[in-house]
Amino acid sequence: MIGNYSSSSRKRGFLLPHRQNLGVGNPSHLVSRFQMVFILYIILGFFLGSIPFGLIVGKLWLGTDVRQQGSGNIGMTNVMRIGGKGPGILTFILDFAKGWLAVFLAGMTIIPDETDPSSSILFLSLVAASAVCGHIFSIFLHFRGGKGVSTMFGSLASLQFEIALICGIIWVLMFMTKKISSLSKRITCKVYFSIICSIWISIEWCIFRL
């Protein structure tokens, strides 16, 4: 998705206006609309991320509150520890899907202006981060939740599948080596943000040279 911003922005219909359209001669309502939609999708991403699917699966499938057993986490790892592979895999799929959906919906927003690629990357990355934060600080669980690993991978897959695949491999290798999910997530996040920053800087440099 990231690699196709500049070539398919009109076809995809991204909401971010090109930086040239934010100049002095541009109507102020375009900027205000962008700000309003930006905030809307950040909130939407946080709301989707807040849905505690692990807790729901635990109550409906296992008849138990997963927060009261195991590590007390609502994520895939604890659900699988308590109920086995079936509930754990379902929890992963649902948590993955809410992260993917948040970024997908933001990316499909339509506005008849060209898209600034670097702004698009930044915007969708913030929506992805909002979904992950929603999972970690769920509004339905008094701002408590899981570690956000599955939701993070769903957001990454919607942003750029290749990057998600690289981060997924890194997470698996770290988890197999250290057996610590939170540590694996921190290292994976650092790799992801390093890749995104490199892409963003490259795009900015190309625009500056033009």
C-alpha positions as YAML, in Angstrom:
chain: A
units: angstrom
residues:
- id: 1
  name: MET
  ca: [0.00, 0.00, 0.00]
- id: 2
  name: ILE
  ca: [2.72, 2.48, 0.94]
- id: 3
  name: GLY
  ca: [4.65, 1.95, -2.25]
- id: 4
  name: ASN
  ca: [1.60, 2.77, -4.37]
- id: 5
  name: TYR
  ca: [0.59, 6.08, -2.81]
- id: 6
  name: SER
  ca: [2.01, 8.37, -5.45]
- id: 7
  name: SER
  ca: [0.79, 6.34, -8.44]
- id: 8
  name: SER
  ca: [-2.69, 5.34, -7.25]
- id: 9
  name: SER
  ca: [-3.81, 8.07, -4.88]
- id: 10
  name: ARG
  ca: [-6.67, 9.20, -7.11]
- id: 11
  name: LYS
  ca: [-7.78, 5.66, -7.76]
- id: 12
  name: ARG
  ca: [-7.67, 4.76, -4.08]
- id: 13
  name: GLY
  ca: [-9.20, 8.07, -3.06]
- id: 14
  name: PHE
  ca: [-7.12, 8.93, -0.01]
- id: 15
  name: LEU
  ca: [-8.37, 11.81, 2.10]
- id: 16
  name: LEU
  ca: [-5.12, 13.77, 2.52]
- id: 17
  name: PRO
  ca: [-4.77, 16.78, 0.21]
- id: 18
  name: HIS
  ca: [-1.49, 17.45, -1.54]
- id: 19
  name: ARG
  ca: [0.77, 19.93, 0.25]
- id: 20
  name: GLN
  ca: [0.41, 22.33, -2.69]
- id: 21
  name: ASN
  ca: [-3.33, 22.43, -2.05]
- id: 22
  name: LEU
  ca: [-2.74, 23.64, 1.49]
- id: 23
  name: GLY
  ca: [-1.21, 26.91, 0.35]
- id: 24
  name: VAL
  ca: [-2.35, 30.49, 0.85]
- id: 25
  name: GLY
  ca: [-4.77, 30.55, -2.05]
- id: 26
  name: ASN
  ca: [-6.58, 27.41, -1.01]
- id: 27
  name: PRO
  ca: [-10.03, 27.58, 0.67]
- id: 28
  name: SER
  ca: [-9.78, 27.17, 4.40]
- id: 29
  name: HIS
  ca: [-12.60, 24.62, 4.46]
- id: 30
  name: LEU
  ca: [-10.28, 22.05, 2.80]
- id: 31
  name: VAL
  ca: [-7.83, 22.28, 5.69]
- id: 32
  name: SER
  ca: [-10.58, 22.19, 8.29]
- id: 33
  name: ARG
  ca: [-12.16, 19.19, 6.57]
- id: 34
  name: PHE
  ca: [-8.84, 17.40, 6.58]
- id: 35
  name: GLN
  ca: [-8.36, 18.12, 10.28]
- id: 36
  name: MET
  ca: [-11.87, 16.95, 11.12]
- id: 37
  name: VAL
  ca: [-11.56, 13.71, 9.13]
- id: 38
  name: PHE
  ca: [-8.06, 13.16, 10.55]
- id: 39
  name: ILE
  ca: [-9.38, 13.34, 14.12]
- id: 40
  name: LEU
  ca: [-12.39, 11.20, 13.21]
- id: 41
  name: TYR
  ca: [-10.27, 8.32, 11.95]
- id: 42
  name: ILE
  ca: [-7.86, 8.54, 14.85]
- id: 43
  name: ILE
  ca: [-10.86, 8.17, 17.18]
- id: 44
  name: LEU
  ca: [-12.33, 5.39, 15.01]
- id: 45
  name: GLY
  ca: [-9.02, 3.52, 15.07]
- id: 46
  name: PHE
  ca: [-8.88, 3.78, 18.86]
- id: 47
  name: PHE
  ca: [-12.49, 2.62, 19.16]
- id: 48
  name: LEU
  ca: [-11.98, -0.42, 16.92]
- id: 49
  name: GLY
  ca: [-8.78, -1.29, 18.73]
- id: 50
  name: SER
  ca: [-10.59, -1.09, 22.06]
- id: 51
  name: ILE
  ca: [-12.98, -3.95, 21.26]
- id: 52
  name: PRO
  ca: [-11.81, -6.71, 23.68]
- id: 53
  name: PHE
  ca: [-12.21, -9.75, 21.46]
- id: 54
  name: GLY
  ca: [-10.10, -11.91, 23.77]
- id: 55
  name: LEU
  ca: [-12.49, -11.22, 26.63]
- id: 56
  name: ILE
  ca: [-15.51, -11.83, 24.38]
- id: 57
  name: VAL
  ca: [-14.12, -15.12, 23.07]
- id: 58
  name: GLY
  ca: [-13.32, -16.19, 26.62]
- id: 59
  name: LYS
  ca: [-16.84, -15.50, 27.87]
- id: 60
  name: LEU
  ca: [-18.74, -16.91, 24.87]
- id: 61
  name: TRP
  ca: [-16.51, -19.89, 24.03]
- id: 62
  name: LEU
  ca: [-14.88, -20.79, 27.34]
- id: 63
  name: GLY
  ca: [-17.42, -19.36, 29.75]
- id: 64
  name: THR
  ca: [-14.73, -17.61, 31.75]
- id: 65
  name: ASP
  ca: [-13.13, -14.22, 32.26]
- id: 66
  name: VAL
  ca: [-9.61, -14.57, 30.86]
- id: 67
  name: ARG
  ca: [-8.52, -11.63, 33.00]
- id: 68
  name: GLN
  ca: [-8.93, -13.82, 36.06]
- id: 69
  name: GLN
  ca: [-6.71, -16.64, 34.80]
- id: 70
  name: GLY
  ca: [-3.20, -17.13, 33.46]
- id: 71
  name: SER
  ca: [-1.40, -13.85, 32.94]
- id: 72
  name: GLY
  ca: [-4.64, -11.89, 33.13]
- id: 73
  name: ASN
  ca: [-4.10, -10.64, 29.58]
- id: 74
  name: ILE
  ca: [-6.90, -10.52, 26.98]
- id: 75
  name: GLY
  ca: [-4.59, -11.34, 24.06]
- id: 76
  name: MET
  ca: [-4.13, -14.46, 21.98]
- id: 77
  name: THR
  ca: [-1.33, -15.92, 24.12]
- id: 78
  name: ASN
  ca: [-3.31, -15.97, 27.34]
- id: 79
  name: VAL
  ca: [-6.54, -17.11, 25.66]
- id: 80
  name: MET
  ca: [-4.65, -19.97, 24.05]
- id: 81
  name: ARG
  ca: [-3.02, -20.81, 27.37]
- id: 82
  name: ILE
  ca: [-6.44, -21.04, 29.03]
- id: 83
  name: GLY
  ca: [-8.62, -22.55, 26.30]
- id: 84
  name: GLY
  ca: [-6.35, -24.08, 23.69]
- id: 85
  name: LYS
  ca: [-5.57, -23.39, 20.05]
- id: 86
  name: GLY
  ca: [-9.14, -22.80, 18.82]
- id: 87
  name: PRO
  ca: [-10.03, -19.83, 21.03]
- id: 88
  name: GLY
  ca: [-6.47, -18.51, 20.76]
- id: 89
  name: ILE
  ca: [-6.46, -18.55, 16.96]
- id: 90
  name: LEU
  ca: [-9.93, -16.93, 16.82]
- id: 91
  name: THR
  ca: [-8.73, -14.19, 19.17]
- id: 92
  name: PHE
  ca: [-5.69, -13.58, 16.95]
- id: 93
  name: ILE
  ca: [-7.86, -13.35, 13.81]
- id: 94
  name: LEU
  ca: [-10.30, -10.89, 15.39]
- id: 95
  name: ASP
  ca: [-7.59, -8.71, 16.94]
- id: 96
  name: PHE
  ca: [-5.69, -8.80, 13.63]
- id: 97
  name: ALA
  ca: [-8.84, -7.86, 11.72]
- id: 98
  name: LYS
  ca: [-9.66, -4.79, 13.82]
- id: 99
  name: GLY
  ca: [-6.20, -3.35, 13.22]
- id: 100
  name: TRP
  ca: [-6.44, -4.11, 9.49]
- id: 101
  name: LEU
  ca: [-9.94, -2.61, 9.25]
- id: 102
  name: ALA
  ca: [-8.99, 0.65, 10.97]
- id: 103
  name: VAL
  ca: [-6.24, 1.40, 8.44]
- id: 104
  name: PHE
  ca: [-8.27, 0.09, 5.50]
- id: 105
  name: LEU
  ca: [-11.23, 2.37, 6.25]
- id: 106
  name: ALA
  ca: [-8.95, 5.39, 6.64]
- id: 107
  name: GLY
  ca: [-7.23, 4.58, 3.35]
- id: 108
  name: MET
  ca: [-10.50, 4.28, 1.42]
- id: 109
  name: THR
  ca: [-11.78, 7.74, 2.35]
- id: 110
  name: ILE
  ca: [-12.45, 9.72, -0.83]
- id: 111
  name: ILE
  ca: [-11.51, 13.31, -1.67]
- id: 112
  name: PRO
  ca: [-10.91, 14.64, -5.22]
- id: 113
  name: ASP
  ca: [-7.40, 15.95, -4.55]
- id: 114
  name: GLU
  ca: [-3.99, 14.50, -5.13]
- id: 115
  name: THR
  ca: [-2.37, 12.83, -2.17]
- id: 116
  name: ASP
  ca: [0.91, 13.82, -0.62]
- id: 117
  name: PRO
  ca: [2.63, 10.41, -0.19]
- id: 118
  name: SER
  ca: [4.58, 11.33, 2.93]
- id: 119
  name: SER
  ca: [1.47, 12.75, 4.61]
- id: 120
  name: SER
  ca: [-0.47, 9.61, 3.69]
- id: 121
  name: ILE
  ca: [2.14, 7.39, 5.30]
- id: 122
  name: LEU
  ca: [2.15, 9.54, 8.42]
- id: 123
  name: PHE
  ca: [-1.63, 9.66, 8.65]
- id: 124
  name: LEU
  ca: [-2.20, 5.93, 8.17]
- id: 125
  name: SER
  ca: [0.65, 5.12, 10.55]
- id: 126
  name: LEU
  ca: [-1.05, 7.27, 13.20]
- id: 127
  name: VAL
  ca: [-4.35, 5.47, 12.59]
- id: 128
  name: ALA
  ca: [-2.51, 2.15, 12.96]
- id: 129
  name: ALA
  ca: [-0.87, 3.35, 16.18]
- id: 130
  name: SER
  ca: [-4.26, 4.54, 17.45]
- id: 131
  name: ALA
  ca: [-5.77, 1.08, 16.90]
- id: 132
  name: VAL
  ca: [-2.89, -0.56, 18.78]
- id: 133
  name: CYS
  ca: [-3.21, 1.95, 21.64]
- id: 134
  name: GLY
  ca: [-6.94, 1.22, 21.74]
- id: 135
  name: HIS
  ca: [-6.18, -2.46, 22.29]
- id: 136
  name: ILE
  ca: [-3.66, -1.70, 25.02]
- id: 137
  name: PHE
  ca: [-5.86, 0.94, 26.72]
- id: 138
  name: SER
  ca: [-9.37, -0.33, 25.95]
- id: 139
  name: ILE
  ca: [-12.17, 2.12, 26.68]
- id: 140
  name: PHE
  ca: [-14.39, -0.88, 27.49]
- id: 141
  name: LEU
  ca: [-12.03, -2.20, 30.17]
- id: 142
  name: HIS
  ca: [-11.24, 0.99, 32.10]
- id: 143
  name: PHE
  ca: [-8.25, 1.69, 29.83]
- id: 144
  name: ARG
  ca: [-6.66, -1.70, 30.35]
- id: 145
  name: GLY
  ca: [-6.13, -4.32, 27.67]
- id: 146
  name: GLY
  ca: [-3.61, -6.55, 25.98]
- id: 147
  name: LYS
  ca: [-0.15, -6.09, 24.53]
- id: 148
  name: GLY
  ca: [-1.44, -5.17, 21.06]
- id: 149
  name: VAL
  ca: [0.73, -7.60, 19.06]
- id: 150
  name: SER
  ca: [-2.07, -9.09, 16.90]
- id: 151
  name: THR
  ca: [-3.63, -5.67, 16.30]
- id: 152
  name: MET
  ca: [-0.23, -4.26, 15.37]
- id: 153
  name: PHE
  ca: [0.30, -6.97, 12.76]
- id: 154
  name: GLY
  ca: [-3.17, -6.35, 11.33]
- id: 155
  name: SER
  ca: [-2.43, -2.63, 11.01]
- id: 156
  name: LEU
  ca: [0.93, -3.36, 9.40]
- id: 157
  name: ALA
  ca: [-0.62, -5.79, 6.93]
- id: 158
  name: SER
  ca: [-3.08, -3.11, 5.83]
- id: 159
  name: LEU
  ca: [-0.29, -0.53, 5.52]
- id: 160
  name: GLN
  ca: [2.21, -2.71, 3.68]
- id: 161
  name: PHE
  ca: [2.11, -6.50, 3.64]
- id: 162
  name: GLU
  ca: [5.84, -6.88, 2.99]
- id: 163
  name: ILE
  ca: [6.72, -4.80, 6.05]
- id: 164
  name: ALA
  ca: [4.20, -6.78, 8.13]
- id: 165
  name: LEU
  ca: [5.81, -10.02, 6.96]
- id: 166
  name: ILE
  ca: [9.30, -8.82, 7.93]
- id: 167
  name: CYS
  ca: [8.07, -7.65, 11.34]
- id: 168
  name: GLY
  ca: [6.19, -10.92, 11.83]
- id: 169
  name: ILE
  ca: [9.31, -12.97, 11.17]
- id: 170
  name: ILE
  ca: [11.31, -10.78, 13.57]
- id: 171
  name: TRP
  ca: [8.64, -11.18, 16.28]
- id: 172
  name: VAL
  ca: [8.53, -14.97, 15.88]
- id: 173
  name: LEU
  ca: [12.33, -15.25, 16.02]
- id: 174
  name: MET
  ca: [12.55, -13.04, 19.09]
- id: 175
  name: PHE
  ca: [9.71, -14.85, 20.83]
- id: 176
  name: MET
  ca: [11.26, -18.25, 20.09]
- id: 177
  name: THR
  ca: [14.58, -17.01, 21.45]
- id: 178
  name: LYS
  ca: [13.52, -15.00, 24.52]
- id: 179
  name: LYS
  ca: [10.00, -16.38, 25.19]
- id: 180
  name: ILE
  ca: [8.87, -12.85, 26.13]
- id: 181
  name: SER
  ca: [6.02, -11.41, 24.05]
- id: 182
  name: SER
  ca: [6.40, -7.81, 25.27]
- id: 183
  name: LEU
  ca: [10.12, -7.74, 24.47]
- id: 184
  name: SER
  ca: [9.46, -9.19, 21.01]
- id: 185
  name: LYS
  ca: [6.84, -6.51, 20.41]
- id: 186
  name: ARG
  ca: [9.14, -3.66, 21.46]
- id: 187
  name: ILE
  ca: [11.90, -4.81, 19.14]
- id: 188
  name: THR
  ca: [9.42, -5.34, 16.30]
- id: 189
  name: CYS
  ca: [7.99, -1.83, 16.81]
- id: 190
  name: LYS
  ca: [11.49, -0.33, 16.65]
- id: 191
  name: VAL
  ca: [12.14, -2.14, 13.37]
- id: 192
  name: TYR
  ca: [8.80, -1.02, 11.96]
- id: 193
  name: PHE
  ca: [9.25, 2.66, 12.85]
- id: 194
  name: SER
  ca: [12.80, 2.56, 11.47]
- id: 195
  name: ILE
  ca: [11.46, 1.26, 8.14]
- id: 196
  name: ILE
  ca: [8.61, 3.80, 8.05]
- id: 197
  name: CYS
  ca: [10.94, 6.69, 8.88]
- id: 198
  name: SER
  ca: [13.34, 5.58, 6.15]
- id: 199
  name: ILE
  ca: [10.51, 5.49, 3.60]
- id: 200
  name: TRP
  ca: [9.18, 8.88, 4.74]
- id: 201
  name: ILE
  ca: [12.63, 10.51, 4.57]
- id: 202
  name: SER
  ca: [13.21, 9.01, 1.11]
- id: 203
  name: ILE
  ca: [9.91, 10.42, -0.17]
- id: 204
  name: GLU
  ca: [10.60, 13.84, 1.34]
- id: 205
  name: TRP
  ca: [14.05, 13.89, -0.29]
- id: 206
  name: CYS
  ca: [12.62, 12.98, -3.67]
- id: 207
  name: ILE
  ca: [9.97, 15.72, -3.39]
- id: 208
  name: PHE
  ca: [12.65, 18.24, -2.31]
- id: 209
  name: ARG
  ca: [14.84, 17.31, -5.29]
- id: 210
  name: LEU
  ca: [11.87, 17.81, -7.64]
...
